[in-house]
């Protein structure tokens, strides 16, 4: 499962901190725009 799909699954399970932790671990230059939107939701 890719990270974006995993983040969406965590949101559905109300595990927002997992989303935040996972996205903060991704280097900024490797973070696509869609992941930025996931981070903003969290």
mmCIF file as gemmi writes it, N, C-alpha and C atoms, coordinates in Angstrom:
data_model
loop_
_atom_site.group_PDB
_atom_site.id
_atom_site.type_symbol
_atom_site.label_atom_id
_atom_site.label_alt_id
_atom_site.label_comp_id
_atom_site.label_asym_id
_atom_site.label_entity_id
_atom_site.label_seq_id
_atom_site.pdbx_PDB_ins_code
_atom_site.Cartn_x
_atom_site.Cartn_y
_atom_site.Cartn_z
_atom_site.occupancy
_atom_site.B_iso_or_equiv
_atom_site.pdbx_formal_charge
_atom_site.auth_seq_id
_atom_site.auth_asym_id
_atom_site.pdbx_PDB_model_num
ATOM 1 N N . UNK Axp A 1 ? 0.853 -1.182 0 1 0 ? 1 A 1
ATOM 2 C CA . UNK Axp A 1 ? 0 0 0 1 0 ? 1 A 1
ATOM 3 C C . UNK Axp A 1 ? 0.894 1.239 0 1 0 ? 1 A 1
ATOM 4 N N . UNK Axp A 2 ? 0.558 2.205 -0.834 1 0 ? 2 A 1
ATOM 5 C CA . UNK Axp A 2 ? 1.366 3.42 -0.847 1 0 ? 2 A 1
ATOM 6 C C . UNK Axp A 2 ? 0.966 4.331 0.314 1 0 ? 2 A 1
ATOM 7 N N . UNK Axp A 3 ? 1.79 5.301 0.589 1 0 ? 3 A 1
ATOM 8 C CA . UNK Axp A 3 ? 1.595 6.156 1.753 1 0 ? 3 A 1
ATOM 9 C C . UNK Axp A 3 ? 0.287 6.939 1.685 1 0 ? 3 A 1
ATOM 10 N N . UNK Axp A 4 ? -0.073 7.445 0.522 1 0 ? 4 A 1
ATOM 11 C CA . UNK Axp A 4 ? -1.308 8.211 0.395 1 0 ? 4 A 1
ATOM 12 C C . UNK Axp A 4 ? -2.526 7.352 0.75 1 0 ? 4 A 1
ATOM 13 N N . UNK Axp A 5 ? -2.56 6.138 0.243 1 0 ? 5 A 1
ATOM 14 C CA . UNK Axp A 5 ? -3.671 5.236 0.555 1 0 ? 5 A 1
ATOM 15 C C . UNK Axp A 5 ? -3.682 4.895 2.039 1 0 ? 5 A 1
ATOM 16 N N . UNK Axp A 6 ? -2.496 4.691 2.61 1 0 ? 6 A 1
ATOM 17 C CA . UNK Axp A 6 ? -2.411 4.391 4.033 1 0 ? 6 A 1
ATOM 18 C C . UNK Axp A 6 ? -2.935 5.555 4.86 1 0 ? 6 A 1
ATOM 19 N N . UNK Axp A 7 ? -2.58 6.773 4.471 1 0 ? 7 A 1
ATOM 20 C CA . UNK Axp A 7 ? -3.071 7.958 5.184 1 0 ? 7 A 1
ATOM 21 C C . UNK Axp A 7 ? -4.59 8.047 5.113 1 0 ? 7 A 1
ATOM 22 N N . UNK Axp A 8 ? -5.145 7.786 3.959 1 0 ? 8 A 1
ATOM 23 C CA . UNK Axp A 8 ? -6.601 7.824 3.809 1 0 ? 8 A 1
ATOM 24 C C . UNK Axp A 8 ? -7.26 6.783 4.715 1 0 ? 8 A 1
ATOM 25 N N . UNK Axp A 9 ? -6.651 5.615 4.812 1 0 ? 9 A 1
ATOM 26 C CA . UNK Axp A 9 ? -7.181 4.568 5.679 1 0 ? 9 A 1
ATOM 27 C C . UNK Axp A 9 ? -7.113 5 7.146 1 0 ? 9 A 1
ATOM 28 N N . UNK Axp A 10 ? -6.002 5.609 7.538 1 0 ? 10 A 1
ATOM 29 C CA . UNK Axp A 10 ? -5.892 6.094 8.919 1 0 ? 10 A 1
ATOM 30 C C . UNK Axp A 10 ? -6.939 7.148 9.225 1 0 ? 10 A 1
ATOM 31 N N . UNK Axp A 11 ? -7.208 8.058 8.27 1 0 ? 11 A 1
ATOM 32 C CA . UNK Axp A 11 ? -8.251 9.061 8.473 1 0 ? 11 A 1
ATOM 33 C C . UNK Axp A 11 ? -9.598 8.388 8.72 1 0 ? 11 A 1
ATOM 34 N N . UNK Axp A 12 ? -9.901 7.383 7.937 1 0 ? 12 A 1
ATOM 35 C CA . UNK Axp A 12 ? -11.173 6.673 8.086 1 0 ? 12 A 1
ATOM 36 C C . UNK Axp A 12 ? -11.267 5.997 9.45 1 0 ? 12 A 1
ATOM 37 N N . UNK Axp A 13 ? -10.128 5.64 10.024 1 0 ? 13 A 1
ATOM 38 C CA . UNK Axp A 13 ? -10.09 4.96 11.319 1 0 ? 13 A 1
ATOM 39 C C . UNK Axp A 13 ? -9.827 5.941 12.469 1 0 ? 13 A 1
ATOM 40 N N . UNK Axp A 14 ? -9.889 7.248 12.183 1 0 ? 14 A 1
ATOM 41 C CA . UNK Axp A 14 ? -9.642 8.297 13.177 1 0 ? 14 A 1
ATOM 42 C C . UNK Axp A 14 ? -8.277 8.158 13.848 1 0 ? 14 A 1
ATOM 43 N N . UNK Axp A 15 ? -7.285 7.776 13.062 1 0 ? 15 A 1
ATOM 44 C CA . UNK Axp A 15 ? -5.914 7.652 13.551 1 0 ? 15 A 1
ATOM 45 C C . UNK Axp A 15 ? -5.059 8.763 12.932 1 0 ? 15 A 1
ATOM 46 N N . UNK Axp A 16 ? -5.465 9.997 13.224 1 0 ? 16 A 1
ATOM 47 C CA . UNK Axp A 16 ? -4.855 11.163 12.6 1 0 ? 16 A 1
ATOM 48 C C . UNK Axp A 16 ? -3.383 11.308 12.973 1 0 ? 16 A 1
ATOM 49 N N . UNK Axp A 17 ? -3.022 10.958 14.19 1 0 ? 17 A 1
ATOM 50 C CA . UNK Axp A 17 ? -1.62 11.098 14.592 1 0 ? 17 A 1
ATOM 51 C C . UNK Axp A 17 ? -0.708 10.228 13.739 1 0 ? 17 A 1
ATOM 52 N N . UNK Axp A 18 ? -1.186 9.067 13.304 1 0 ? 18 A 1
ATOM 53 C CA . UNK Axp A 18 ? -0.396 8.227 12.4 1 0 ? 18 A 1
ATOM 54 C C . UNK Axp A 18 ? -0.12 8.958 11.09 1 0 ? 18 A 1
ATOM 55 N N . UNK Axp A 19 ? -1.117 9.681 10.597 1 0 ? 19 A 1
ATOM 56 C CA . UNK Axp A 19 ? -0.953 10.456 9.363 1 0 ? 19 A 1
ATOM 57 C C . UNK Axp A 19 ? 0.116 11.52 9.561 1 0 ? 19 A 1
ATOM 58 N N . UNK Axp A 20 ? -0.006 12.265 10.64 1 0 ? 20 A 1
ATOM 59 C CA . UNK Axp A 20 ? 0.949 13.336 10.924 1 0 ? 20 A 1
ATOM 60 C C . UNK Axp A 20 ? 2.367 12.78 11.032 1 0 ? 20 A 1
ATOM 61 N N . UNK Axp A 21 ? 2.53 11.72 11.796 1 0 ? 21 A 1
ATOM 62 C CA . UNK Axp A 21 ? 3.861 11.123 11.986 1 0 ? 21 A 1
ATOM 63 C C . UNK Axp A 21 ? 4.449 10.627 10.67 1 0 ? 21 A 1
ATOM 64 N N . UNK Axp A 22 ? 3.637 9.972 9.862 1 0 ? 22 A 1
ATOM 65 C CA . UNK Axp A 22 ? 4.123 9.422 8.597 1 0 ? 22 A 1
ATOM 66 C C . UNK Axp A 22 ? 4.517 10.529 7.629 1 0 ? 22 A 1
ATOM 67 N N . UNK Axp A 23 ? 3.697 11.57 7.544 1 0 ? 23 A 1
ATOM 68 C CA . UNK Axp A 23 ? 3.984 12.649 6.596 1 0 ? 23 A 1
ATOM 69 C C . UNK Axp A 23 ? 5.17 13.5 7.04 1 0 ? 23 A 1
ATOM 70 N N . UNK Axp A 24 ? 5.345 13.657 8.339 1 0 ? 24 A 1
ATOM 71 C CA . UNK Axp A 24 ? 6.504 14.408 8.823 1 0 ? 24 A 1
ATOM 72 C C . UNK Axp A 24 ? 7.806 13.67 8.554 1 0 ? 24 A 1
ATOM 73 N N . UNK Axp A 25 ? 7.739 12.359 8.402 1 0 ? 25 A 1
ATOM 74 C CA . UNK Axp A 25 ? 8.927 11.561 8.144 1 0 ? 25 A 1
ATOM 75 C C . UNK Axp A 25 ? 9.382 11.623 6.681 1 0 ? 25 A 1
ATOM 76 N N . UNK Axp A 26 ? 8.511 12.107 5.796 1 0 ? 26 A 1
ATOM 77 C CA . UNK Axp A 26 ? 8.835 12.202 4.37 1 0 ? 26 A 1
ATOM 78 C C . UNK Axp A 26 ? 9.59 13.512 4.117 1 0 ? 26 A 1
ATOM 79 N N . UNK Axp A 27 ? 10.771 13.448 3.509 1 0 ? 27 A 1
ATOM 80 C CA . UNK Axp A 27 ? 11.497 14.684 3.18 1 0 ? 27 A 1
ATOM 81 C C . UNK Axp A 27 ? 10.657 15.586 2.28 1 0 ? 27 A 1
ATOM 82 N N . UNK Axp A 28 ? 10.734 16.887 2.515 1 0 ? 28 A 1
ATOM 83 C CA . UNK Axp A 28 ? 9.898 17.858 1.799 1 0 ? 28 A 1
ATOM 84 C C . UNK Axp A 28 ? 10.029 17.732 0.287 1 0 ? 28 A 1
ATOM 85 N N . UNK Axp A 29 ? 11.242 17.492 -0.212 1 0 ? 29 A 1
ATOM 86 C CA . UNK Axp A 29 ? 11.44 17.413 -1.659 1 0 ? 29 A 1
ATOM 87 C C . UNK Axp A 29 ? 10.808 16.158 -2.265 1 0 ? 29 A 1
ATOM 88 N N . UNK Axp A 30 ? 10.445 15.184 -1.427 1 0 ? 30 A 1
ATOM 89 C CA . UNK Axp A 30 ? 9.825 13.956 -1.919 1 0 ? 30 A 1
ATOM 90 C C . UNK Axp A 30 ? 8.316 13.933 -1.689 1 0 ? 30 A 1
ATOM 91 N N . UNK Axp A 31 ? 7.785 14.993 -1.137 1 0 ? 31 A 1
ATOM 92 C CA . UNK Axp A 31 ? 6.378 15.028 -0.76 1 0 ? 31 A 1
ATOM 93 C C . UNK Axp A 31 ? 5.539 15.644 -1.875 1 0 ? 31 A 1
ATOM 94 N N . UNK Axp A 32 ? 4.76 14.823 -2.576 1 0 ? 32 A 1
ATOM 95 C CA . UNK Axp A 32 ? 3.919 15.365 -3.645 1 0 ? 32 A 1
ATOM 96 C C . UNK Axp A 32 ? 2.787 16.227 -3.085 1 0 ? 32 A 1
ATOM 97 N N . UNK Axp A 33 ? 2.207 17.035 -3.941 1 0 ? 33 A 1
ATOM 98 C CA . UNK Axp A 33 ? 1.146 17.96 -3.553 1 0 ? 33 A 1
ATOM 99 C C . UNK Axp A 33 ? -0.016 17.258 -2.855 1 0 ? 33 A 1
ATOM 100 N N . UNK Axp A 34 ? -0.387 16.082 -3.307 1 0 ? 34 A 1
ATOM 101 C CA . UNK Axp A 34 ? -1.502 15.367 -2.675 1 0 ? 34 A 1
ATOM 102 C C . UNK Axp A 34 ? -1.206 15.055 -1.219 1 0 ? 34 A 1
ATOM 103 N N . UNK Axp A 35 ? 0.039 14.757 -0.904 1 0 ? 35 A 1
ATOM 104 C CA . UNK Axp A 35 ? 0.393 14.485 0.486 1 0 ? 35 A 1
ATOM 105 C C . UNK Axp A 35 ? 0.334 15.762 1.317 1 0 ? 35 A 1
ATOM 106 N N . UNK Axp A 36 ? 0.655 16.897 0.706 1 0 ? 36 A 1
ATOM 107 C CA . UNK Axp A 36 ? 0.522 18.168 1.418 1 0 ? 36 A 1
ATOM 108 C C . UNK Axp A 36 ? -0.928 18.386 1.825 1 0 ? 36 A 1
ATOM 109 N N . UNK Axp A 37 ? -1.855 18.02 0.966 1 0 ? 37 A 1
ATOM 110 C CA . UNK Axp A 37 ? -3.263 18.2 1.3 1 0 ? 37 A 1
ATOM 111 C C . UNK Axp A 37 ? -3.68 17.253 2.43 1 0 ? 37 A 1
ATOM 112 N N . UNK Axp A 38 ? -3.117 16.064 2.456 1 0 ? 38 A 1
ATOM 113 C CA . UNK Axp A 38 ? -3.394 15.136 3.55 1 0 ? 38 A 1
ATOM 114 C C . UNK Axp A 38 ? -2.853 15.693 4.867 1 0 ? 38 A 1
ATOM 115 N N . UNK Axp A 39 ? -1.679 16.264 4.805 1 0 ? 39 A 1
ATOM 116 C CA . UNK Axp A 39 ? -1.068 16.867 5.987 1 0 ? 39 A 1
ATOM 117 C C . UNK Axp A 39 ? -1.926 18.024 6.492 1 0 ? 39 A 1
ATOM 118 N N . UNK Axp A 40 ? -2.458 18.821 5.599 1 0 ? 40 A 1
ATOM 119 C CA . UNK Axp A 40 ? -3.303 19.943 5.982 1 0 ? 40 A 1
ATOM 120 C C . UNK Axp A 40 ? -4.591 19.459 6.655 1 0 ? 40 A 1
ATOM 121 N N . UNK Axp A 41 ? -5.144 18.345 6.174 1 0 ? 41 A 1
ATOM 122 C CA . UNK Axp A 41 ? -6.344 17.812 6.798 1 0 ? 41 A 1
ATOM 123 C C . UNK Axp A 41 ? -6.077 17.383 8.229 1 0 ? 41 A 1
ATOM 124 N N . UNK Axp A 42 ? -4.899 16.799 8.451 1 0 ? 42 A 1
ATOM 125 C CA . UNK Axp A 42 ? -4.544 16.295 9.772 1 0 ? 42 A 1
ATOM 126 C C . UNK Axp A 42 ? -4.354 17.459 10.717 1 0 ? 42 A 1
